[in-house]
Amino acid sequence: MNSTPAEFSRALRLAFGEALSETPEGLLLSTADSALHFALQSDPPRKIGALHINSLRVEISVRQGDESAAQKLLARVDHATLRGGG
């Protein structure tokens, strides 16, 4: 992702509020139906000329819930972390 860990966390916190908590390895998003863990690792920024683009590796694991519930929650996460562009 072209984000910092703080930007990613802020987007999820705005969308999910208290359902988001921090872990030593990243973030845990827990709802009534499922829980997803996001392990975050900052990679070196990508450079194109004078432009520096943040790079964040996000590994997602399902901690609770069935496949359907996890997919629905992940779709909500995807929507919450979209950025504008054109």
ChimeraX attribute file (.defattr): number of C-alpha atoms within 10 A of each C-alpha:
attribute: neighborCount
match mode: 1-to-1
recipient: residues
	/A:1	14
	/A:2	16
	/A:3	17
	/A:4	19
	/A:5	20
	/A:6	9
	/A:7	12
	/A:8	18
	/A:9	20
	/A:10	16
	/A:11	17
	/A:12	23
	/A:13	16
	/A:14	11
	/A:15	16
	/A:16	16
	/A:17	12
	/A:18	12
	/A:19	14
	/A:20	21
	/A:21	15
	/A:22	12
	/A:23	11
	/A:24	6
	/A:25	11
	/A:26	17
	/A:27	20
	/A:28	20
	/A:29	23
	/A:30	19
	/A:31	17
	/A:32	9
	/A:33	13
	/A:34	20
	/A:35	21
	/A:36	22
	/A:37	22
	/A:38	19
	/A:39	17
	/A:40	18
	/A:41	15
	/A:42	15
	/A:43	13
	/A:44	11
	/A:45	15
	/A:46	12
	/A:47	10
	/A:48	8
	/A:49	6
	/A:50	6
	/A:51	9
	/A:52	11
	/A:53	15
	/A:54	16
	/A:55	17
	/A:56	18
	/A:57	16
	/A:58	16
	/A:59	11
	/A:60	15
	/A:61	13
	/A:62	18
	/A:63	14
	/A:64	16
	/A:65	16
	/A:66	12
	/A:67	11
	/A:68	11
	/A:69	17
	/A:70	20
	/A:71	15
	/A:72	13
	/A:73	19
	/A:74	18
	/A:75	11
	/A:76	14
	/A:77	17
	/A:78	11
	/A:79	13
	/A:80	17
	/A:81	17
	/A:82	9
	/A:83	10
	/A:84	5
	/A:85	4
	/A:86	3
